[in-house]
Amino acid sequence: MADLVDVDSIARAVNLNKFTIYRFAQQHKVPFYRAGRLVRFDVEEVRDWMRDQAKKGAAIEGKS
């Protein structure tokens, strides 16, 4: 596992609004890790998830 980043960093890395990232995490659509109240993301895991979604033809809404 690579370094984990916060929601602001992952939002910039994948060009999505941070509120979209939070919503996807709340709905368990995007891979994330929780440590207490902190939510962290692995950039490569999220990028892989986005590629998988694109292959399935799923639209990822909420681009900034």
ABEGO torsion letter per residue (X at the ends): XBBBBBAAAAAAAAGBBAAAAAAAAAAGABBBBBBEABBBBBAAAAAAAAAAAAAAGBBBBGBX
